[in-house]
Amino acid sequence: MVRRTKEEALQTRDRILDAAEQAFYDKGVSRTSLADIAAQAGVTRGAIYWHFANKGDVFTAMFDRVLLPLDELGARPADVNDDDPLARLTAVLKWCLHAASNDARRRRVFDILFLKCEFVEEMGPVKERHQTSMREGVGKIEQDLMLAVEKAQLPADLDTHRSALYLHAVVGGCLRDTLLLPAPVGFASHTDAIIDACIDALRASPALRKAPAGVSSEPRPR
């Protein structure tokens, strides 16, 4: 009986999260109340409070069911023995964008996060998680770029930190554009070429090189 009760509780929790996901997607986070979520799930508000402290807690739990695109980067261990780290990084960046386009749940949750969520006080933990994911994603990209430099796949004087910020910004921008632009524009069909162009820029752009010793890379005031 206890096992069955636990299973039923987990089922109720999942139903609440499914309902929250749909309600947030339909109405936006700030306009969705716990009463809305309860009605969508077919449960009482008390049932929600049994599992979650507040709406922010519900959002965080809903969000934890998927990985942000660049969470995938942070989850991958660096492999110093990888003979082609640049190809691996390129493949993961492309996969991040394709997953956001092709997986319905991921797309819905990313749409909520990027387009329908205000980081007000109750959403503080969500903002913190998003910031942590961004920092870890940039750090993991830089690790892979450093390995690619060691393997002579990229210029020895590549500014790996600036390049990691560049790649992170491009992926984030592509994700938002994928969510915002209508399907007939066909943005998703160009994402592979866009990532390939970024890799070309790493090899060729002077703006992504380290400044020579004794020369500041900061722009001079006018």
N, C-alpha and C positions, 0 to 999 in steps of 0.2 A: 504493500500500500504506500509506504514512504517513497519507494522508487517511482511509483506511478505519479505521486504528487509532485515529485521533483521534475519529472518529464512534462507534466502538465504546466508547471510553472515556467519551464523553459519555452514551451510552446506559446504560452501567453506573452512572455517577454518578446519572442520573435514576432508575434502578431502585432504587438505594440510598435516595434521598430519598423516593421513593414508599413504600418499605418502612418507613422511619423514621416517616413521617407516620402510617401505619396502626398501627405498633407503639406510638408515643407516644399515639395516640388510644385504643387498646385497653387499654394497661397503665399509662399515665401516664409522665411523663418520668423520674422518679427510679427507677422499677421496670424501666425498659427498659435493657438493656445493648447494647453493640456486637455481642455474640454473637447477641442476639435480632434485631437489625436485619439482620445477615448472613444468619441463617437465613430471615428473611422475604423477603430479596432474592434468596436462592439464590446468594450469593457467599461468599468467605472473609473473615475479619476483615482479612487482609492487603490485600484489595481496597478495604476501607473506608479503611484507613490510607493507601493510595495517593492517595486523594482528600481525606481529612479528617484533621485532627490528633487530634480527640477527639469525644466525644459532643456537647459544646457546639457544636463547629464544624459537626457534622452538623445540629443543630437550627437554627443560624443560617442555613445554606444552605437548609434546608427552608422556613424562615420567610420568607426573601428572595424566594421564588417568588410570594408574595402581598403585597398592601399592607394594612396596618392600615386600618381605616375612616378614621381622621383623617390617615393618610399622604396620602390623596387631597386633603385640604385643603392640606397643605404642598406638594403637587406642582402646585397651580394658581397661576399668576401672578396677582397683583392687577392689576385693570384699572381705572385711575382714570377711564376714559371710559365705563365701564359705567353705563347709565342706571338700572339696577335691581339694585344689588349685594345688597340684602336678599333678593330673589327667588332670586338665584343661590345665596346662602349657604343659604337654606332648602331649595332643591332638592338641594344637595350633602349636607346633613345627612340628608335623607330617603333619598337614594341610598345613603349609607353603611350605613344600617340595613337597607334592602332587600337590598343586596348580601350582607350577612352572613347574611340569612335564606334567600336564594334560590340562592346559589352554594355547591355542596356542598363544594368544596375550601376556600373561605374559611371556611365555617362550621366545618369540621373543624379547621383550623389555629387559628382563634380559640378554639375549645373547648379545644384543647391549651394555648394560652397562658394563658387566663384561669382555667381550671378544673383543669388537669392538669399544671401546671408549678410547681416550687419553684425560686425564684431562689437556688440554692446556688452555691458558688464557681465551679463549672465552667460555670454558666449566666450568669456575669457579663456577657459581651458581649450576651446577649439582653436582660437587664435594662437595660443602657445604651441599647440601640437603642430599647427600649420607652419609656424616659424621654425620649430625644431626640425621638421621634415625638410624645409628649404635649406637650412644650414647643413644638415647631414647630406642632402642631395648634392649641394655644391662641393662639399668636402669629398664625397665619393667620386664625383666627376674629376676633381683635381687629382685624386690618387691614380685614376686610370690614365689621365693625361701624362702624369709623371712617369708611369710605366711605359707609355707609348714613346716618350722622349728617350727613356733608357734603351728602348729597342730600336732607336733611330727611325721610328715611324713618323716623328714630328721633329721640327727644328730644335736644336739644342738650346736656343735662346728663347723658346716659347715662354711667355708669361702664363704659367699654368693656372694661377688663381684668376687672373682676368679672363682667361679663356673659359674657365669653368663657369664664371658668372655669365659670360656671353652665351654659352650653351644652355644654361639653366633658364636664362631670360627668353631665349628662342623657343624652348620647349613649352614654357609657361604661356607665351604668347600664342603659339600654335594651338595649345589646348583651348584657350579662350576663343580663338577664332573658329575652331572646330565646333564649339558649342553655340556660337553666335550666328555664324553665317549659314544661310539656308542651303539645303542639300544640292540644289541645282548649281551652286557655285563650284562644288566639287573640291573644296579645300582639302578634304581628307586624302584625295587621290594624289596630292602633290607633296604630302608630308615626307615621304622617303627622299625625294629630290631636294627638299629644303634642308633636311639633315645632312645629306651628302654635300650640299653647298657650304654648310657650316664647317664640315671637316676640311673642305678645300680651303676655306678661309684660315683655318688653323695653320695650314701649311704655307700660305702665301701672304697673309695680311701683315704688313709692318706694324699696324696698330696693336697686334697681339704679341709683339716681341718685348722682351725685357729691355729696359733702357741700358745703354752702355754704362760701364762703371764710371761713377762721378757725374753722371747726367741724370737730373731729376725727370721722372716720368709725369710729374704733375704739370698742368698747363700754367704758363706764367701769367700773372695779372697784367691787365692792360691799363 
